[in-house]
Amino acid sequence: MCKILSFKGNSVDLNTDFEFIIDNVASGKKYDCGAAGLTILPEREKLVNFSIPYFTSKQYVIIERGRLKADGVSDGEEYILWSSLKGLKIGVQTDTTADIYVGDEIDGGSLKATGAKKNQYYSSQLAVDALGTQVDAVVADQLPAEYMTRANDEIVCFPLYFDESTATEEQYAICVNKNLPDLLNAINEVLTGLCQRGCDKGYIYGRRSNSRGFLSRGIFQKPQIGCS
């Protein structure tokens, strides 16, 4: 993204706490946009604008091997139903989609009045580290869940479904300060091109911003991007 739009200088902050990205972009004091696997949610859309979606993810549950059995198979993958988490202590990363979903299910969904409880952690990895001691399960986005379970043979992960045909899906997008419509348009233009041609390394690093109809060099001298 920065290569194509010719962003210069120290534009990207890779050490931002996830929970502060939306607020920092909304204020415009620290960042102009944020990219960190951010899910498009109505409550977030009140604070920032979102680009077109660039990835569809699912919520996964991480458990110790043998803790739960799959409830079924859909599209060739085993899944676990939200209702199977009743009575469990569930770990989540604070202010993530997992945090929101688990809270909603406990407050008024399939986990209401089942004894299920939510424990919040600074990161999904810390929640996973608490498996077997402080929590019985961890809910996280698909990619980090798969990454963490690949590194540990004692835990497994499954996609979470509301019912046999409805996965807990979400869409990632880049958030942009509401006062920067030109930046939003530029990001959407780049994402559209990448989605059409595939996000291969050769394309991302092999084209200049104006060679494919993107906004020309120099329009954004030094936008600040928050990442986690």
Secondary structure by P-SEA (a helix, b strand, c coil): cccccccccccccccccccaaaaaaaaccccccccccccccaaaaaccccccccbbbbbbbbbcccccccccccccbbbbccccccccbbbbccccaaaaaaaaaaaccccccccbbbbbcccaaaaaaacccccccccccaaaaaaaaaacccbbbbbbbccccccccbbbbbbbccccaaaaaaaaaaaaaaaaccccaaaaaccccccccccccccccbbbbbcc
